[in-house]
Amino acid sequence: MAKKDEAPEPQPLPSPRLLPWHSAAIAQLRQAWTANRLPHAILLQGAEGLGKGSFTAWLAAAVLCEKSVDGKLDVCGACTSCALIKAGSHPDLHWIAPEEDKQSLSVDQVRAACEKLSKTSFRQGYKVAILEPAHQMTPGAANSVLKTLEEPSRGSLLVLITSRPSGLLPTVRSRCQKLSIARPSTADAMAWLQQESGKTVSPALLEFSGGAPLRALAYADGRFEGLNQSMQKALKDLLSGDADVTQVAAEWEKDALIDRLVWLDLWLCSLARTGIAGTAERVTFPGGPAHLPSPSRPLNISALYSMVDRTRALKAQLARTALQRELAVESWLIALLEVLASSPAGSSRGGAPVARAS
């Protein structure tokens, strides 16, 4: 740990790895490199689970690689710069992430990285600084970045990695070249997952993972199946009266709460779509087998989507603030039961759409 009067130590570089769905972004960067128009600041955006970190590691290694100077942007793996990167000791590369037990990028961390970009390169080449996740910079840190973006130094590259570009200051976004990592098609993602995991995976797993193959792969070891069964049982027990909200909230708070909220988001959307379609089918998790009977009463579609919004807001709060998690989950569950128990008269008040079950 750095002393109080010392600059925070940069984070080690992740292993460079290019994935099939990175090809469009790679082509865009190589074209800019060949034309000598590589931007001084890149905003790399894309959902979680698409390998943005490993892609950025490749980009940094390629920019610093001695064989890329006059040729194609790539990583030779044999030059001195490549060896230094592999050893985690390249003096012109700085990867900044939140310090241990903290969620934000501090002003001291970011200021130190920007200062290094302003100095002369140790190896007479590029200087690269990477901020991840950029949307978790403190206001002071964001202002430090803004100063660097307004007056970039020669031969410097600043990469801001984010899954939430809207969380960055508009003035920061506007001064960066945007580079997006897009999700692969469902067919391509499923084929890649089967190849990497060595087995056929459920479409529900990819749905749960937001179409992000790396996130899906992390849950392909049985974690998703366990979560799915746990959530089905909890909802059945709640709806049948075999469990109360306090009990369920305590269980959820202790284990995989964010994953449970993602599951609930998808389940609520599925419930609303079933109601809008007016089908007589049982409510299902997207892409998965039927697990819960349709509600016995009509449901207010607007209220269901309000619960979706509330679920996403709770998830965002948990990621950025210290929250009384168990009480927050308990309040959410009470609201859910009120929506599921809503009467036909209450559901139709004000002309709101109503979901009718068989």
Secondary structure by P-SEA (a helix, b strand, c coil): cccccccccccccccccccccaaaaaaaaaaaaaacccccccbbbbccccaaaaaaaaaaaaaacccccccccccccccaaaaaaaacccccbbbbccccccccccaaaaaaaaaaaacccccccbbbbbbcccccccaaaaaaaaaaaacccccbbbbbbbcccccccaaaaaaccccccccccaaaaaaaaaaaacbbbbaaaaaaacccaaaaaaaccaaaaaaaaaaaaaaaaaaaccccaaaaaaaaaacaaaaaaaaaaaaaaaaaaaaaacccccccccccccccccccccccaaaaaaaaaaaaaaaaaaaccccaaaaaaaaaaaaaaaaaacccccccccccbbbbcc
